[in-house]
Amino acid sequence: MPERSASSHPYVFVTRELPGNAVERLRQAAEVEVWPGQDPPPREELLRQAAKADALLTLLTDRVDAALLDGAPRLRIVSNMAVGYDNIDLEAATARRVLVTNTPGVLTETTADFAFALLLATARRVVEGDHLARSGGWPTWHPSFLLGQDVHGATLGIVGLGAIGTAVARRARGFAMRVLYSDSRPRPELEAELGASFAPLDALLRESDFVSLHVPLTPQTHHLIGGRELGLMKPSAFLINTSRGPVVDQEALCEALRSHVIAGAGLDVAEVEPVPDGDPLLELGNLVLTPHVASASVATRARMADIAADAILAVLQGERPVNLLNPQAATR
């Protein structure tokens, strides 16, 4: 573990109010301050708090970079309440002997539920139907009114067969879907269980009726799906993204949806969040857009908060936390 000057009253800054009793548990071991409200703390506030903190409990909207770490001499751990950690400069943290943890596993099933909910909503035009029913646009029954696409028996392409992608594939079996997957390597140990077949990304895009993205945001996956890739998809196909917004070239997607290169999309993430007023995304009728809530169930968010708090409590007690992303920082 990295050696830091001991303090009888460690200080923890939590960048948002949390569900459950995670904050109360932290207060039993440290002085804790929680940033109030829905919006993240301004950059200058985060820097000010980090300067005196032994631990930070952060969310994916909080940027932890070299500049912040250089001004945080007491900092021992950044516990990120998320699976992804692209908001944290892991290399810079390791160089400064600051441990970084995340909260994997707990949100797998909840996120997979939501990805499938988006898939169904886009295919069957659920949001459009709700709007029409509420706004007086519901005509008498008509055989060609609000026609969607069948999900059962269709081909689902999963990009990234990690934990969440695997959970989505399991759900697809209940709909008798043909499942293709693209990953950094074939996963034969999962293929029999899932009834899934490996395919290169281009082939997956050409053959799938639905494409669901489940990759982390890295330099290699930034704009993984752009204009060329969207052009490979069927005109009747749908794109689902519950990973990170920049995995998709949003400008190219808007154009593909406007010109009906693909039939529709379901997004829980965007390149800029929240989506600003006037953004072209907001004008698209063949898009279902939700505000980054794929893991937003009561039980899952409370468990995520507990896992993030557990990591901090372990470090304050001189123990090695679970879900440690940079174990080399503990041995430097």
Secondary structure, DSSP 4 states (H G I P E B T S, - for coil): -------SS-EEEESS--STTHHHHHHTTSEEEE--SSSPPPHHHHHHHHTT-SEEEE-TTS-B-HHHHHT-TT--EEEESSS--TTB-HHHHHHTT-EEE---STTHHHHHHHHHHHHHHHHTTHHHHHHHHHHT---S--TTTT-----TT-EEEEE--SHHHHHHHHHHHTTT-EEEEE-SS--HHHHHHHTEEE--HHHHHHH-SEEEE-----TTTTT-B-HHHHHHS-TT-EEEE-S-GGGB-HHHHHHHHHTTSSSEEEES--SSSSPPTT-GGGG-TTEEE--S-TT--HHHHHHHHHHHHHHHHHHHTT-PPSSBS-GGGGT-
